[in-house]
Amino acid sequence: MKNNWSNIEAKKYISFYKAKGISKDLALRVYTTRLLGRNNELVLHGGGNTSVKTSLKDIDGKNYNVLCVKGSGWDMAEIEPEGLPAVKLDPLLSLKNKKNLSDEDMVAFQKKNLINIKSPNPSVETFLHAFLPFKFVDHTHSDAIMEVTNRKDGFKFCKKIFGNKVSIVPYVMPGFSLAKKIDEVYRNNPNINCLILMNHGIFTFANNAKDAYSLMIKYVSDAEKGLKKLKTKKIKQIKNLGLKFKPNEIAPILRGLLSENKDNKFVLNFRVNNKLKYFFNSKNIDNFYDKGTATPDHVIRVKPFPLIIKPKKNSTLRDFETTAKNAFNKYRKKYKNYFLDNQLKTKQKKIMLDTSPRVIFVQDIGLFSAGNNLKSAKIAGDLSETNAKVISSVQESSAYKFISRKDLFDVEYWSLEQAKIMKPKKVLEGHVVVITGSAGAIGSEIYKIFKNNGADVVLLDKDKKKIEEFRKKFNELCLYCDVTKKQSVQKAFKKISEVYGGIDILISNAGTAIGGPIAEIDDNILRQSFEDNFFSHQNCASETIKIMKKQNINGCLLFNISKQSVNPGKNFGPYGLPKSALLNLCKQYAVDYGSIGIRSNGINADRIRSGLLNDRMIKTRAKARSVTTKEYMSGNLLSDEVKAIDVAKAFFHLAISKKTTGAILTVDGGNIAASLR
């Protein structure tokens, strides 16, 4: 493994943070923490931790010896000084001789001794860092170290690889007990500079940042060298199954099966590569796929074991659906048995978490990872890639061996671990929302309100320039899509199924405003208006229904119609006629698909300043009604201009109104002639 320490970079960090009033110690701690965190073979998604012992002034003006240790919720790759909360060191050291300390007391004691009580909670391994008498302590979950330790002969193999400066420590659950064990190990051998924790990770320590980091790289490199010397044998692979379906076709089926009830939704992300194929296409995968994760803290995001689905040769989509249902039923039973077996062995009563897998391997297809949102689904996928890589590597030369199911259960149901991922759930978390015509003013406001309420949002538009701008600005899937073209819609929705697993809410918002006296309008223009303002909505809605039927977990279609659908404006027939048809389309979807839990509602908005109703159009419409532009925009019962945000709020209201379908909500400031009921 390459050592990326740079004296030049280190000095830059010191200089940069000095200008912010941050000490050299903390600046270097940030620097090497990022070096470790940005190496995916050492740390993934919040794993690992680091610390530095230094001194800081408290509010009382006195200097205190402190331990600045990684805080909960911070990722080493992007850590800042505030991500290393300072805990007064002497109180921590005063508990060295204490025999036991409950998790609750440990957390409370650490928080009590924070210099800044607003800091994030210090790491659960704070006491371990404190008890090691070195200025800098580094901890990672190196892939190579896991490949060395997680095997039936792991302890013996470690002894062979590492020298007398390294202590090999049997697995102990993180927390105060592990800190006590490490203190004992160090007192028995004070010459060490590294700890290999079986089935957990590696600690290195020194009195300067460079040495602690360099020791980490050295010992990981030693592990890599040791692994290269092993005699290996490739894992036998299954033959091509000749499956009659693609990932985007089965993703909605899997997404639906993930839900224990129709309101419990997950985002499902697909990926595949040669290393993953090597793992899930193994002939004897049943012998090792469920033996645990690469390191214990992965379990809170990927469950103790994945789901393996083995389609039969030449399976059709219908065959797969049957196979997948059976596999899910077996998985849920297996997880319940795992919970019940280990619950009996614990002192404290636990409440079972959901039984849905977070990782699904489909042989000859790929990996589908699940989460409450796309970010957590991708994290589960990243961790699963590491687990697959580590397990496959071990199986080539030995047999994978991890901590006991009971130990893994204790980590999965450990309140301090669950706290990392248990956050207040937003109303649309787990929902995938697709917005057409997203580049306009209304689309932008719709995006904001749905995103702020927890949804994963897909932005579709035919303005390629805007889509490119969105890709740079938003961390979302932004796709070019001409909604008047079926092929373009199908291509976009295929991608959505691969990235998110399906769709929960379609906001069919795209359209164009075409005017003119109805008897004088060119037939081609009228037909184009129907393509833009009617058939485009049908194209998107019909593709959405195909996906929603596979999911079978309810869904919602929302159409941006117009007050023109019920209250035509003079010389605006080419726009109003397809909108009248769209209103009826909206109601038809409610009638045809309400029995399977799919709702269909619409918005009748009027005079919304946007790309559709621009300044030029406003002047034209005001002239048609013989009023000023100001009078035109506020010409409603409330005498107040209606804005794009008002339309977005109406869409959100309809999205969360679970008992409302076939409804048309008016957003026009009051227009009796356009009111429905």
C-alpha positions as CSV (number, residue, x, y, z in Angstrom):
1,M,0.0,0.0,0.0
2,K,1.3,3.4,-1.0
3,N,2.3,5.9,1.7
4,N,0.7,9.2,0.7
5,W,2.3,11.4,3.4
6,S,3.6,14.7,2.0
7,N,5.6,17.2,4.0
8,I,4.4,19.9,1.7
9,E,0.7,19.0,2.2
10,A,1.2,18.7,6.0
11,K,2.6,22.2,6.1
12,K,-0.3,23.5,4.0
13,Y,-2.8,22.0,6.6
14,I,-0.9,23.5,9.5
15,S,-0.8,27.0,7.8
16,F,-4.5,26.8,6.7
17,Y,-5.8,25.8,10.1
18,K,-3.5,28.1,12.0
19,A,-5.3,31.0,10.3
20,K,-8.5,29.7,11.8
21,G,-7.0,29.5,15.3
22,I,-6.5,25.7,15.1
23,S,-3.4,24.1,16.7
24,K,-0.7,22.2,14.8
25,D,-1.7,19.0,16.6
26,L,-5.2,19.2,15.4
27,A,-4.3,20.3,11.9
28,L,-2.0,17.3,11.4
29,R,-4.7,15.1,12.9
30,V,-7.2,16.3,10.3
31,Y,-4.6,15.7,7.5
32,T,-3.7,12.1,8.3
33,T,-7.3,11.2,9.2
34,R,-8.3,12.3,5.7
35,L,-5.4,10.3,4.2
36,L,-6.7,7.2,5.9
37,G,-10.4,8.0,5.2
38,R,-9.9,8.6,1.5
39,N,-8.4,5.1,1.0
40,N,-11.4,2.8,0.4
41,E,-9.2,-0.2,1.2
42,L,-8.8,1.2,4.8
43,V,-12.1,2.9,5.6
44,L,-15.6,3.1,4.2
45,H,-18.5,5.4,5.1
46,G,-17.9,6.5,8.6
47,G,-15.8,3.5,9.7
48,G,-12.6,3.7,11.6
49,N,-11.5,6.5,14.0
50,T,-8.5,8.5,15.0
51,S,-7.4,10.7,17.9
52,V,-4.8,13.1,19.1
53,K,-3.9,14.0,22.7
54,T,-3.2,17.8,23.1
55,S,-4.3,20.7,25.3
56,L,-7.1,23.2,25.0
57,K,-8.5,26.1,26.9
58,D,-12.0,25.7,28.4
59,I,-14.5,28.5,29.0
60,D,-13.0,28.9,32.5
61,G,-9.7,30.1,30.9
62,K,-7.8,27.0,32.1
63,N,-5.8,24.7,29.9
64,Y,-6.8,21.0,30.0
65,N,-5.2,17.9,28.6
66,V,-7.7,16.6,26.1
67,L,-8.3,13.8,23.7
68,C,-9.6,14.9,20.4
69,V,-11.3,11.8,18.9
70,K,-13.5,11.2,15.9
71,G,-17.1,12.1,16.6
72,S,-20.2,10.2,15.7
73,G,-21.6,11.0,12.3
74,W,-18.3,12.3,10.8
75,D,-16.6,10.6,7.9
76,M,-12.8,10.4,8.1
77,A,-12.5,11.3,4.4
78,E,-13.9,14.8,4.9
79,I,-13.3,15.4,8.6
80,E,-12.9,18.9,10.0
81,P,-11.6,19.9,13.5
82,E,-15.2,20.1,14.8
83,G,-15.5,16.4,13.8
84,L,-12.8,15.6,16.5
85,P,-14.6,16.6,19.7
86,A,-12.2,17.3,22.7
87,V,-12.8,15.3,25.8
88,K,-10.9,16.1,29.0
89,L,-8.3,13.4,29.3
90,D,-7.6,13.1,33.0
91,P,-11.2,12.1,33.9
92,L,-11.1,9.4,31.2
93,L,-7.8,8.0,32.6
94,S,-9.2,8.0,36.1
95,L,-11.5,5.1,35.1
96,K,-8.6,2.8,34.1
97,N,-9.1,0.7,37.2
98,K,-12.9,0.6,37.0
99,K,-14.1,-3.0,36.3
100,N,-17.3,-2.3,34.4
101,L,-19.1,0.6,32.8
102,S,-22.4,0.4,31.1
103,D,-22.9,1.8,27.6
104,E,-25.2,4.5,29.0
105,D,-22.8,5.5,31.7
106,M,-19.9,5.5,29.2
107,V,-21.7,7.8,26.8
108,A,-22.8,10.1,29.6
109,F,-19.3,10.3,31.1
110,Q,-17.7,11.2,27.8
111,K,-20.4,13.8,27.1
112,K,-20.0,15.2,30.6
113,N,-16.3,15.8,30.0
114,L,-16.5,17.5,26.6
115,I,-14.9,20.9,26.3
116,N,-17.8,21.9,24.1
117,I,-21.1,20.2,25.0
118,K,-22.5,21.0,21.6
119,S,-19.9,18.7,20.0
120,P,-21.0,15.4,18.4
121,N,-20.8,12.3,20.7
122,P,-17.2,11.0,20.9
123,S,-16.5,7.6,19.4
124,V,-17.5,4.4,21.3
125,E,-13.8,3.6,21.3
126,T,-12.8,6.9,23.1
127,F,-11.6,5.1,26.2
128,L,-9.4,2.8,24.1
129,H,-7.7,5.8,22.5
130,A,-7.3,7.4,25.9
131,F,-5.8,4.4,27.5
132,L,-3.0,4.0,24.9
133,P,-0.3,6.4,26.1
134,F,0.5,7.9,22.6
135,K,-0.2,11.2,21.1
136,F,-1.6,9.9,17.8
137,V,-3.8,6.8,17.5
138,D,-5.1,5.5,14.2
139,H,-7.8,2.8,13.6
140,T,-9.0,1.4,10.3
141,H,-10.9,-1.7,9.0
142,S,-8.3,-2.5,6.4
143,D,-9.4,-5.1,3.7
144,A,-6.0,-6.8,3.9
145,I,-6.1,-7.1,7.7
146,M,-9.6,-8.6,7.4
147,E,-8.4,-11.1,4.8
148,V,-5.7,-12.1,7.2
149,T,-7.8,-12.4,10.4
150,N,-11.2,-13.6,9.0
151,R,-10.1,-17.2,8.3
152,K,-10.1,-20.5,10.2
153,D,-6.4,-20.2,10.8
154,G,-6.4,-16.4,11.2
155,F,-4.7,-16.1,14.6
156,K,-1.8,-18.4,13.5
157,F,-1.5,-16.5,10.2
158,C,-1.3,-13.2,12.0
159,K,1.5,-14.5,14.2
160,K,3.4,-15.6,11.1
161,I,3.1,-12.2,9.3
162,F,3.6,-9.6,12.0
163,G,6.6,-9.0,14.2
164,N,7.1,-8.6,17.9
165,K,5.9,-4.9,17.8
166,V,2.4,-6.2,17.1
167,S,-0.1,-7.7,19.6
168,I,-2.8,-9.9,18.2
169,V,-6.0,-9.5,20.3
170,P,-9.0,-11.9,20.2
171,Y,-12.4,-10.4,19.4
172,V,-14.0,-8.2,22.1
173,M,-17.0,-6.1,21.4
174,P,-16.1,-2.4,21.1
175,G,-16.7,-0.1,24.1
176,F,-15.3,0.0,27.7
177,S,-14.6,-3.8,27.8
178,L,-12.4,-3.6,24.7
179,A,-10.6,-0.5,26.2
180,K,-9.8,-2.5,29.4
181,K,-8.6,-5.4,27.3
182,I,-6.3,-3.2,25.3
183,D,-4.9,-1.5,28.4
184,E,-4.1,-5.0,29.7
185,V,-2.4,-6.0,26.5
186,Y,-0.3,-2.8,26.3
187,R,0.8,-3.1,30.0
188,N,2.0,-6.7,29.3
189,N,3.9,-5.5,26.2
190,P,4.7,-1.8,26.2
191,N,7.1,-2.1,23.2
192,I,4.3,-2.5,20.7
193,N,3.2,0.1,18.2
194,C,0.3,-1.9,16.6
195,L,-2.7,-3.9,17.6
196,I,-4.4,-6.4,15.3
197,L,-7.9,-6.9,16.6
198,M,-9.2,-10.3,15.3
199,N,-12.2,-9.9,13.0
200,H,-12.3,-6.1,13.7
201,G,-9.4,-4.0,12.5
202,I,-6.0,-2.5,13.2
203,F,-4.7,0.2,15.5
204,T,-1.4,1.9,15.1
205,F,0.0,4.6,17.4
206,A,3.0,6.9,17.8
207,N,3.9,10.3,19.2
208,N,3.7,12.1,15.9
209,A,1.2,12.1,13.1
210,K,3.5,10.9,10.4
211,D,4.8,7.9,12.3
212,A,1.3,6.7,13.3
213,Y,0.0,7.0,9.7
214,S,3.2,5.4,8.3
215,L,2.9,2.4,10.7
216,M,-0.6,1.8,9.4
217,I,0.6,1.7,5.9
218,K,3.5,-0.5,6.8
219,Y,1.4,-3.2,8.6
220,V,-1.3,-3.2,6.0
221,S,1.5,-3.7,3.4
222,D,2.9,-6.6,5.5
223,A,-0.6,-8.2,5.4
224,E,-0.8,-7.7,1.6
225,K,2.6,-9.4,1.2
226,G,1.6,-12.2,3.4
227,L,-1.5,-12.8,1.4
228,K,0.4,-12.9,-1.9
229,K,2.6,-15.8,-0.6
230,L,-0.4,-18.0,0.0
231,K,-1.3,-20.8,-2.4
232,T,-4.7,-20.0,-3.9
233,K,-7.3,-21.8,-5.9
234,K,-9.9,-20.0,-7.9
235,I,-13.5,-20.5,-6.8
236,K,-15.5,-22.5,-9.3
237,Q,-18.2,-20.5,-11.1
238,I,-21.7,-21.4,-12.4
239,K,-22.4,-21.5,-16.1
240,N,-24.3,-18.8,-17.9
241,L,-28.0,-19.2,-17.0
242,G,-29.4,-17.7,-20.2
243,L,-31.9,-15.5,-18.3
244,K,-34.7,-13.8,-20.2
245,F,-34.8,-10.6,-18.3
246,K,-32.6,-7.6,-17.4
247,P,-31.8,-5.7,-14.1
248,N,-34.2,-2.9,-14.8
249,E,-37.1,-5.4,-15.3
250,I,-36.6,-7.2,-12.0
251,A,-35.6,-4.2,-9.8
252,P,-39.3,-3.1,-9.2
253,I,-40.2,-6.7,-8.3
254,L,-37.4,-6.9,-5.8
255,R,-38.3,-3.4,-4.5
256,G,-41.9,-4.4,-3.9
257,L,-40.9,-7.6,-2.1
258,L,-38.6,-5.6,0.2
259,S,-41.6,-3.9,1.8
260,E,-43.2,-5.7,4.7
261,N,-46.2,-3.5,4.2
262,K,-47.1,-1.2,1.3
263,D,-46.1,2.0,3.2
264,N,-42.7,0.7,4.2
265,K,-40.6,1.6,1.1
266,F,-36.9,1.2,0.3
267,V,-34.7,2.6,-2.5
268,L,-33.0,-0.2,-4.4
269,N,-29.7,0.4,-6.3
270,F,-28.2,-1.9,-8.8
271,R,-24.5,-2.5,-9.6
272,V,-22.4,-5.2,-11.2
273,N,-18.7,-5.8,-11.9
274,N,-16.3,-8.7,-12.3
275,K,-15.3,-8.9,-8.6
276,L,-19.0,-9.1,-7.5
277,K,-19.7,-11.7,-10.2
278,Y,-16.9,-13.8,-8.9
279,F,-18.6,-13.8,-5.5
280,F,-22.2,-14.3,-6.3
281,N,-21.7,-16.7,-9.2
282,S,-19.7,-19.1,-7.0
283,K,-20.9,-22.7,-7.4
284,N,-20.6,-23.3,-3.6
285,I,-21.8,-19.9,-2.4
286,D,-24.1,-21.6,0.1
287,N,-21.0,-22.6,2.1
288,F,-19.8,-19.0,2.9
289,Y,-22.1,-16.2,1.8
290,D,-23.8,-16.0,5.2
291,K,-20.7,-16.3,7.5
292,G,-20.7,-12.6,8.4
293,T,-19.4,-9.3,7.2
294,A,-15.8,-8.1,6.8
295,T,-15.9,-6.1,10.1
296,P,-18.7,-6.0,12.7
297,D,-19.8,-2.4,12.2
298,H,-21.0,-3.2,8.6
299,V,-23.9,-5.2,10.1
300,I,-26.0,-2.2,10.9
301,R,-26.2,-1.3,7.2
302,V,-26.2,-4.7,5.5
303,K,-27.8,-7.1,8.0
304,P,-25.9,-10.2,9.2
305,F,-26.3,-12.0,5.9
306,P,-27.4,-11.1,2.3
307,L,-30.2,-12.6,0.3
308,I,-29.0,-14.9,-2.6
309,I,-31.5,-15.5,-5.4
310,K,-30.7,-18.3,-7.8
311,P,-32.8,-18.2,-10.9
312,K,-33.3,-21.4,-12.8
313,K,-31.7,-21.7,-16.2
314,N,-33.5,-19.9,-19.0
315,S,-35.9,-18.3,-16.5
316,T,-38.5,-15.8,-17.8
317,L,-39.6,-12.7,-15.9
318,R,-42.6,-14.6,-14.5
319,D,-40.3,-17.5,-13.4
320,F,-38.1,-15.1,-11.6
321,E,-41.0,-13.5,-9.8
322,T,-41.9,-16.9,-8.3
323,T,-38.3,-17.7,-7.4
324,A,-37.8,-14.2,-5.8
325,K,-41.0,-14.5,-3.7
326,N,-39.9,-17.9,-2.3
327,A,-36.4,-16.6,-1.6
328,F,-37.7,-13.6,0.3
329,N,-40.0,-15.8,2.4
330,K,-37.1,-18.0,3.3
331,Y,-34.9,-15.0,4.1
332,R,-37.5,-13.5,6.5
333,K,-37.9,-16.8,8.3
334,K,-34.1,-17.1,8.6
335,Y,-33.8,-13.6,10.0
336,K,-36.6,-14.2,12.5
337,N,-34.9,-17.4,13.7
338,Y,-31.6,-15.6,13.9
339,F,-33.2,-12.9,16.1
340,L,-35.1,-15.4,18.3
341,D,-32.1,-17.6,18.8
342,N,-29.8,-14.8,19.9
343,Q,-32.5,-12.9,21.9
344,L,-32.6,-15.9,24.2
345,K,-28.9,-15.4,24.9
346,T,-29.1,-11.7,25.9
347,K,-29.9,-10.2,29.2
348,Q,-31.8,-7.2,27.8
349,K,-35.0,-7.7,25.8
350,K,-34.6,-6.5,22.2
351,I,-37.3,-5.4,19.7
352,M,-36.8,-7.1,16.3
353,L,-35.8,-4.8,13.5
354,D,-37.5,-5.3,10.1
355,T,-36.7,-8.6,8.3
356,S,-36.0,-7.1,4.9
357,P,-32.5,-7.8,3.4
358,R,-30.3,-4.8,2.6
359,V,-28.3,-6.8,0.1
360,I,-29.7,-9.0,-2.7
361,F,-27.4,-10.9,-5.0
362,V,-29.1,-12.3,-8.1
363,Q,-26.9,-14.9,-9.7
364,D,-25.9,-14.1,-13.3
365,I,-27.4,-10.6,-12.9
366,G,-25.8,-8.5,-10.1
367,L,-26.1,-6.8,-6.7
368,F,-29.1,-4.9,-5.6
369,S,-28.5,-2.9,-2.4
370,A,-31.4,-1.3,-0.3
371,G,-31.7,1.6,2.0
372,N,-34.0,4.3,3.2
373,N,-32.7,6.6,0.5
374,L,-30.3,6.3,-2.4
375,K,-27.3,7.4,-0.3
376,S,-27.8,4.6,2.3
377,A,-28.5,2.1,-0.5
378,K,-25.2,3.0,-2.2
379,I,-23.4,2.7,1.2
380,A,-24.8,-0.8,1.6
381,G,-23.6,-1.6,-1.9
382,D,-20.1,-0.3,-1.2
383,L,-19.9,-2.3,2.0
384,S,-21.2,-5.4,0.2
385,E,-18.5,-5.0,-2.4
386,T,-15.8,-5.0,0.3
387,N,-17.5,-8.0,2.0
388,A,-17.6,-9.9,-1.2
389,K,-14.0,-9.1,-2.0
390,V,-12.7,-10.1,1.4
391,I,-14.8,-13.3,1.6
392,S,-13.8,-14.4,-1.9
393,S,-10.1,-13.8,-1.2
394,V,-10.2,-15.9,2.0
395,Q,-12.1,-18.7,0.3
396,E,-9.3,-19.0,-2.3
397,S,-6.8,-20.1,0.3
398,S,-8.8,-21.1,3.4
399,A,-12.4,-21.0,4.8
400,Y,-14.0,-17.8,5.9
401,K,-14.5,-17.5,9.6
402,F,-16.0,-14.5,11.5
403,I,-17.3,-13.7,14.9
404,S,-20.2,-15.8,16.3
405,R,-23.8,-15.0,15.3
406,K,-24.3,-14.0,18.9
407,D,-21.5,-11.4,18.7
408,L,-22.8,-10.1,15.4
409,F,-26.3,-9.9,16.9
410,D,-24.9,-7.8,19.8
411,V,-23.4,-5.3,17.4
412,E,-26.5,-5.1,15.2
413,Y,-28.8,-4.5,18.1
414,W,-26.3,-2.3,20.0
415,S,-28.0,1.0,20.7
416,L,-24.8,2.9,20.2
417,E,-24.4,1.5,16.7
418,Q,-28.1,1.9,15.7
419,A,-27.8,5.5,16.8
420,K,-25.5,6.1,13.8
421,I,-28.3,5.3,11.3
422,M,-31.5,5.9,13.3
423,K,-32.6,9.4,12.5
424,P,-36.1,11.0,12.5
425,K,-37.9,9.7,9.4
426,K,-39.2,12.3,7.0
427,V,-42.6,11.8,5.5
428,L,-41.4,10.8,2.0
429,E,-38.2,8.9,3.0
430,G,-37.9,5.8,0.8
431,H,-40.0,7.3,-1.9
432,V,-38.8,7.8,-5.5
433,V,-40.3,10.9,-7.2
434,V,-40.0,11.6,-10.9
435,I,-40.6,15.2,-12.2
436,T,-41.0,15.9,-15.9
437,G,-40.4,19.4,-17.2
438,S,-38.1,19.9,-14.2
439,A,-36.1,22.7,-15.7
440,G,-38.9,25.3,-15.3
441,A,-39.9,27.5,-12.4
442,I,-42.7,25.1,-11.3
443,G,-40.4,22.0,-11.7
444,S,-37.7,23.7,-9.6
445,E,-40.1,24.4,-6.7
446,I,-41.6,20.9,-6.8
447,Y,-38.1,19.5,-6.5
448,K,-37.3,21.6,-3.5
449,I,-40.4,20.7,-1.5
450,F,-40.2,17.0,-2.2
451,K,-36.5,16.8,-1.5
452,N,-36.9,18.7,1.7
453,N,-39.4,16.1,2.8
454,G,-37.1,13.1,2.3
455,A,-37.8,11.9,-1.2
456,D,-35.2,10.8,-3.7
457,V,-36.0,12.9,-6.8
458,V,-35.3,12.3,-10.5
459,L,-35.3,15.3,-12.8
460,L,-36.3,14.9,-16.4
461,D,-36.3,17.5,-19.1
462,K,-35.6,17.9,-22.8
463,D,-33.4,21.0,-22.3
464,K,-30.0,19.4,-22.5
465,K,-28.2,22.5,-21.3
466,K,-30.4,22.7,-18.2
467,I,-29.9,19.0,-17.5
468,E,-26.2,19.4,-17.6
469,E,-26.4,22.4,-15.2
470,F,-28.6,20.3,-12.8
471,R,-26.1,17.5,-12.8
472,K,-23.4,19.9,-11.5
473,K,-25.8,21.6,-9.1
474,F,-27.8,18.7,-7.6
475,N,-26.8,15.3,-6.3
476,E,-29.7,13.7,-8.2
477,L,-30.3,11.6,-11.3
478,C,-30.8,14.2,-14.0
479,L,-31.8,12.8,-17.4
480,Y,-32.6,14.1,-20.8
481,C,-36.0,13.0,-21.8
482,D,-38.3,14.1,-24.6
483,V,-41.6,13.0,-23.0
484,T,-43.4,13.2,-26.4
485,K,-41.3,10.3,-27.6
486,K,-42.1,6.9,-26.2
487,Q,-38.6,5.5,-26.8
488,S,-37.0,8.5,-24.9
489,V,-39.4,7.9,-22.0
490,Q,-38.7,4.1,-21.9
491,K,-34.9,4.8,-21.9
492,A,-35.2,7.2,-19.0
493,F,-37.5,4.9,-17.0
494,K,-35.2,2.0,-17.5
495,K,-32.4,4.0,-16.0
496,I,-34.6,5.1,-13.1
497,S,-35.4,1.4,-12.3
498,E,-31.7,0.5,-12.2
499,V,-30.7,3.4,-10.0
500,Y,-33.6,3.5,-7.6
501,G,-35.5,0.3,-8.1
502,G,-38.7,1.9,-9.2
503,I,-41.1,4.9,-8.9
504,D,-43.5,5.9,-6.2
505,I,-44.7,9.3,-7.4
506,L,-44.8,10.7,-11.0
507,I,-45.3,14.4,-11.3
508,S,-46.1,14.9,-14.9
509,N,-45.4,18.5,-15.3
510,A,-44.0,19.1,-18.8
511,G,-46.0,21.0,-21.4
512,T,-46.1,23.9,-23.8
513,A,-48.5,26.9,-24.1
514,I,-49.8,27.3,-27.7
515,G,-52.4,30.0,-28.6
516,G,-54.4,31.1,-31.5
517,P,-58.1,31.3,-32.7
518,I,-59.2,27.7,-32.9
519,A,-60.7,27.8,-36.4
520,E,-57.5,29.4,-37.8
521,I,-54.8,27.3,-36.1
522,D,-52.7,25.1,-38.4
523,D,-53.5,21.3,-38.0
524,N,-49.9,20.5,-37.4
525,I,-49.6,23.0,-34.6
526,L,-52.8,21.6,-32.9
527,R,-51.5,18.1,-33.2
528,Q,-48.2,19.1,-31.7
529,S,-50.0,20.7,-28.8
530,F,-51.8,17.4,-28.2
531,E,-48.4,15.6,-28.3
532,D,-46.9,18.1,-25.8
533,N,-49.9,18.5,-23.5
534,F,-51.7,15.2,-23.6
535,F,-49.8,12.3,-25.2
536,S,-46.6,13.2,-23.3
537,H,-48.5,12.7,-20.0
538,Q,-49.8,9.4,-21.3
539,N,-46.3,8.2,-22.3
540,C,-45.0,8.8,-18.8
541,A,-48.0,7.6,-16.9
542,S,-48.2,4.3,-18.8
543,E,-44.5,3.5,-18.3
544,T,-44.9,4.4,-14.6
545,I,-47.9,2.1,-14.2
546,K,-45.9,-0.8,-15.6
547,I,-43.3,-0.3,-12.9
548,M,-45.8,0.3,-10.1
549,K,-47.7,-2.9,-11.0
550,K,-44.5,-4.9,-10.6
551,Q,-43.7,-3.2,-7.3
552,N,-47.3,-3.7,-5.9
553,I,-46.7,-1.2,-3.1
554,N,-49.1,1.6,-4.0
555,G,-48.2,4.7,-6.0
556,C,-49.3,8.1,-7.1
557,L,-49.7,9.9,-10.4
558,L,-49.9,13.7,-10.3
559,F,-50.7,15.7,-13.4
560,N,-50.1,19.4,-14.0
561,I,-53.3,20.2,-15.9
562,S,-54.6,23.8,-16.1
563,K,-57.7,25.8,-15.4
564,Q,-58.0,25.9,-19.2
565,S,-59.3,22.3,-19.0
566,V,-62.6,23.6,-17.5
567,N,-62.6,27.3,-18.2
568,P,-61.3,28.0,-21.7
569,G,-59.6,31.4,-22.4
570,K,-60.1,33.3,-25.6
571,N,-57.7,32.3,-28.4
572,F,-56.1,29.6,-26.2
573,G,-57.9,26.6,-27.6
574,P,-54.8,24.8,-28.9
575,Y,-53.6,24.7,-25.3
576,G,-56.9,24.2,-23.5
577,L,-58.3,21.3,-25.6
578,P,-55.5,18.8,-24.8
579,K,-55.6,20.0,-21.2
580,S,-59.3,19.0,-21.1
581,A,-58.3,15.6,-22.4
582,L,-55.6,15.4,-19.8
583,L,-58.1,16.1,-17.0
584,N,-60.1,13.1,-18.1
585,L,-56.9,11.0,-18.5
586,C,-56.1,11.8,-14.9
587,K,-59.5,10.6,-13.8
588,Q,-59.3,7.5,-16.0
589,Y,-56.1,6.4,-14.3
590,A,-57.9,6.8,-10.9
591,V,-60.7,4.6,-12.1
592,D,-58.6,1.9,-13.7
593,Y,-55.8,1.5,-11.1
594,G,-57.3,2.6,-7.8
595,S,-58.1,-1.1,-6.9
596,I,-54.3,-1.8,-6.8
597,G,-53.5,1.2,-4.6
598,I,-52.4,3.6,-7.3
599,R,-53.9,7.1,-6.9
600,S,-54.2,9.7,-9.7
601,N,-54.8,13.4,-9.0
602,G,-54.2,16.7,-10.8
603,I,-53.6,20.4,-10.3
604,N,-55.5,23.1,-12.1
605,A,-53.3,26.1,-11.8
606,D,-53.7,29.4,-13.5
607,R,-51.4,32.3,-14.4
608,I,-48.1,31.0,-12.9
609,R,-45.1,33.0,-13.9
610,S,-42.7,30.4,-15.4
611,G,-41.0,29.4,-18.6
612,L,-44.4,28.4,-19.9
613,L,-46.1,31.7,-19.0
614,N,-43.2,34.1,-19.6
615,D,-43.4,37.9,-19.9
616,R,-44.3,37.8,-23.5
617,M,-47.1,35.3,-23.0
618,I,-48.4,37.4,-20.0
619,K,-48.7,40.4,-22.2
620,T,-50.5,38.4,-24.9
621,R,-53.0,36.9,-22.5
622,A,-53.5,40.3,-20.7
623,K,-54.3,41.9,-24.1
624,A,-56.7,39.1,-24.9
625,R,-58.6,39.9,-21.8
626,S,-58.2,43.7,-22.2
627,V,-56.4,44.2,-18.8
628,T,-53.0,45.3,-17.6
629,T,-50.3,42.6,-17.0
630,K,-50.6,43.3,-13.2
631,E,-54.4,43.0,-13.3
632,Y,-54.0,39.8,-15.3
633,M,-51.6,38.1,-12.9
634,S,-53.7,39.0,-9.8
635,G,-57.1,38.7,-11.5
636,N,-58.6,36.3,-9.0
637,L,-60.9,36.3,-6.0
638,L,-58.0,36.9,-3.6
639,S,-56.4,39.6,-5.8
640,D,-53.1,38.0,-5.3
641,E,-50.6,36.6,-7.8
642,V,-50.2,32.8,-7.5
643,K,-46.6,31.5,-7.6
644,A,-44.8,28.4,-8.6
645,I,-44.2,27.5,-4.9
646,D,-48.0,27.5,-4.4
647,V,-48.3,24.8,-7.1
648,A,-45.5,22.8,-5.6
649,K,-47.2,22.8,-2.2
650,A,-50.4,21.6,-3.8
651,F,-48.6,18.7,-5.5
652,F,-47.0,17.8,-2.1
653,H,-50.4,17.9,-0.4
654,L,-51.9,15.5,-3.0
655,A,-48.8,13.2,-2.8
656,I,-49.3,12.6,1.0
657,S,-53.1,12.5,1.0
658,K,-53.3,8.7,0.9
659,K,-57.1,8.6,0.7
660,T,-57.5,11.0,-2.2
661,T,-57.7,10.0,-5.8
662,G,-59.5,11.3,-8.9
663,A,-59.3,14.8,-7.4
664,I,-58.4,18.0,-9.2
665,L,-57.0,20.7,-6.9
666,T,-57.4,24.3,-8.0
667,V,-54.5,26.6,-7.5
668,D,-55.6,29.9,-9.0
669,G,-56.3,32.4,-6.2
670,G,-60.0,31.9,-6.8
671,N,-61.9,31.7,-10.1
672,I,-65.5,30.5,-9.8
673,A,-65.8,29.9,-13.5
674,A,-62.9,27.4,-13.2
675,S,-64.0,25.7,-10.0
676,L,-65.0,22.1,-10.1
677,R,-66.7,21.4,-6.8
